[in-house]
Amino acid sequence: MSVTRSKILTLDRLTAALDPPRRGGSTVALANGLFDVLHVGHLRYLEAASNEADLLVVAINCDESARTLKGSPRPYVPQDQRAELLAGFECVDHVTIFEELDVEALLRTLRPDVHCKGTDYTEETVPEAEVARELGIRIAIVGDPKRHATEDLIERIRSSHDS
């Protein structure tokens, strides 16, 4: 198994993998999203998230939840490929795929030290803010200003193809 693929773990395996470093005092950050068609905004978000803790876990929406959130034909890239691409980033320590529409259950299971969200959120608008506060998880708004969007990229590709 490649180093990249070895970073992709089920929730049970991820929980077990995080236990030894945590016992050693390492902190964990959680970032999440669809990460459908990767662009520089995704990389900047994840690099900034990785600076918030010793280890960065990235949770990606499964294909079904991506479709529910974004509509058909999303996602353009299947979940296994999205996970592998993200695992290839040096700043990412682990990747997991989740089925829910938000990461509240994941926060309860993983209990990261920090929950990272992009700059399109504020601490008050993070969907899981109440659960994070309840569990004592710090919320960090990270990344560059939201000027990069998958839909914008897709539209530019479509426009150039139609020209």
C-alpha positions as CSV (number, residue, x, y, z in Angstrom):
1,M,0.0,0.0,0.0
2,S,1.3,3.5,-0.9
3,V,2.0,6.0,1.8
4,T,-0.8,8.2,0.4
5,R,-3.4,5.4,0.5
6,S,-2.3,4.4,4.0
7,K,-3.5,7.8,5.2
8,I,-7.1,7.0,4.3
9,L,-8.8,5.3,7.2
10,T,-12.2,4.2,8.3
11,L,-13.5,6.0,11.4
12,D,-12.6,3.0,13.7
13,R,-9.1,2.8,12.3
14,L,-8.6,6.5,12.5
15,T,-9.7,6.6,16.2
16,A,-7.2,3.9,16.9
17,A,-4.4,5.6,14.9
18,L,-4.9,8.9,16.8
19,D,-4.7,7.3,20.2
20,P,-0.9,6.8,20.5
21,P,0.1,10.3,19.4
22,R,-2.6,11.8,21.6
23,R,-1.2,9.9,24.6
24,G,2.1,11.4,23.7
25,G,0.7,14.9,23.9
26,S,0.0,15.6,20.2
27,T,-3.0,17.7,19.3
28,V,-5.5,17.0,16.5
29,A,-7.2,19.4,14.0
30,L,-10.2,18.4,12.0
31,A,-11.0,20.0,8.6
32,N,-13.9,18.9,6.4
33,G,-15.6,19.4,3.1
34,L,-16.5,18.0,-0.3
35,F,-13.1,18.8,-1.9
36,D,-14.7,17.8,-5.2
37,V,-12.6,19.5,-7.9
38,L,-9.4,20.6,-6.1
39,H,-8.2,24.2,-6.4
40,V,-5.7,26.4,-4.7
41,G,-8.2,27.5,-2.1
42,H,-8.5,23.9,-0.8
43,L,-4.7,23.7,-0.5
44,R,-4.5,27.0,1.4
45,Y,-7.3,26.0,3.7
46,L,-5.7,22.7,4.6
47,E,-2.2,24.2,5.0
48,A,-3.6,26.8,7.4
49,A,-5.6,24.1,9.2
50,S,-2.5,22.0,9.6
51,N,-0.8,24.9,11.5
52,E,-3.5,24.7,14.2
53,A,-2.4,21.3,15.7
54,D,0.2,18.6,15.5
55,L,-2.0,16.3,13.3
56,L,-4.5,17.2,10.6
57,V,-7.5,14.9,9.9
58,V,-9.5,15.7,6.8
59,A,-13.0,14.4,6.6
60,I,-14.7,14.3,3.2
61,N,-18.4,14.0,2.4
62,C,-19.2,10.6,0.8
63,D,-20.7,10.8,-2.7
64,E,-24.3,10.4,-1.5
65,S,-24.0,13.3,1.0
66,A,-22.2,15.4,-1.6
67,R,-25.2,14.9,-4.0
68,T,-27.6,15.8,-1.2
69,L,-25.7,19.0,-0.4
70,K,-24.8,20.2,-3.9
71,G,-27.3,18.4,-6.2
72,S,-26.7,16.3,-9.2
73,P,-24.2,15.9,-11.0
74,R,-22.0,16.5,-7.9
75,P,-19.7,15.2,-7.0
76,Y,-17.7,15.3,-10.2
77,V,-14.9,13.2,-8.6
78,P,-15.8,10.0,-6.7
79,Q,-15.1,9.9,-3.0
80,D,-12.2,7.4,-3.2
81,Q,-10.4,9.5,-5.7
82,R,-11.0,12.7,-3.6
83,A,-9.7,11.0,-0.5
84,E,-6.5,9.8,-2.4
85,L,-5.8,13.3,-3.8
86,L,-6.2,14.9,-0.3
87,A,-4.0,12.2,1.3
88,G,-1.3,13.2,-1.2
89,F,-1.0,16.6,0.4
90,E,2.0,16.8,2.7
91,C,0.0,18.8,5.3
92,V,-2.6,16.1,5.6
93,D,-2.0,13.3,8.1
94,H,-5.2,11.3,7.8
95,V,-8.3,11.3,5.6
96,T,-11.7,9.7,6.4
97,I,-15.0,9.7,4.5
98,F,-18.2,10.4,6.4
99,E,-21.8,9.8,5.4
100,E,-23.6,12.5,7.4
101,L,-24.5,16.0,6.1
102,D,-22.4,17.7,8.8
103,V,-19.6,16.6,11.1
104,E,-21.4,16.8,14.5
105,A,-21.1,13.0,15.0
106,L,-17.5,13.0,13.8
107,L,-16.7,15.7,16.4
108,R,-18.3,13.6,19.1
109,T,-16.3,10.5,18.1
110,L,-12.9,12.0,17.3
111,R,-13.0,14.9,19.8
112,P,-10.3,16.9,18.0
113,D,-8.6,19.8,19.8
114,V,-9.6,22.2,17.0
115,H,-12.3,22.2,14.3
116,C,-11.1,24.2,11.3
117,K,-13.5,25.9,8.8
118,G,-12.9,28.1,5.8
119,T,-13.2,31.8,5.7
120,D,-16.7,31.6,4.3
121,Y,-17.7,30.9,7.9
122,T,-17.4,32.9,11.1
123,E,-17.2,31.2,14.5
124,E,-20.9,31.9,14.9
125,T,-22.0,30.4,11.6
126,V,-20.1,27.1,11.7
127,P,-22.9,24.5,11.5
128,E,-21.3,22.4,14.3
129,A,-20.4,25.4,16.6
130,E,-22.8,24.4,19.4
131,V,-21.4,20.8,19.5
132,A,-17.8,22.1,19.3
133,R,-18.5,24.4,22.3
134,E,-20.3,21.6,24.2
135,L,-17.2,19.4,23.8
136,G,-14.6,22.1,24.4
137,I,-13.3,22.0,20.9
138,R,-11.8,25.2,19.7
139,I,-13.0,26.6,16.3
140,A,-10.5,28.1,14.0
141,I,-11.4,30.0,10.8
142,V,-8.5,29.4,8.4
143,G,-7.4,29.8,4.8
144,D,-7.4,32.6,2.4
145,P,-10.5,34.7,1.5
146,K,-13.1,32.7,-0.3
147,R,-12.3,33.7,-3.9
148,H,-12.0,30.1,-5.2
149,A,-15.0,28.0,-5.7
150,T,-15.5,24.7,-7.5
151,E,-18.6,25.9,-9.2
152,D,-16.8,28.9,-10.5
153,L,-14.0,26.7,-11.9
154,I,-16.5,24.4,-13.6
155,E,-18.3,27.4,-15.1
156,R,-15.1,28.7,-16.5
157,I,-14.3,25.3,-18.0
158,R,-17.8,25.1,-19.5
159,S,-17.6,28.6,-20.9
160,S,-14.2,28.0,-22.6
161,H,-15.5,24.8,-24.1
162,D,-18.7,26.5,-25.5
163,S,-16.7,29.3,-27.1
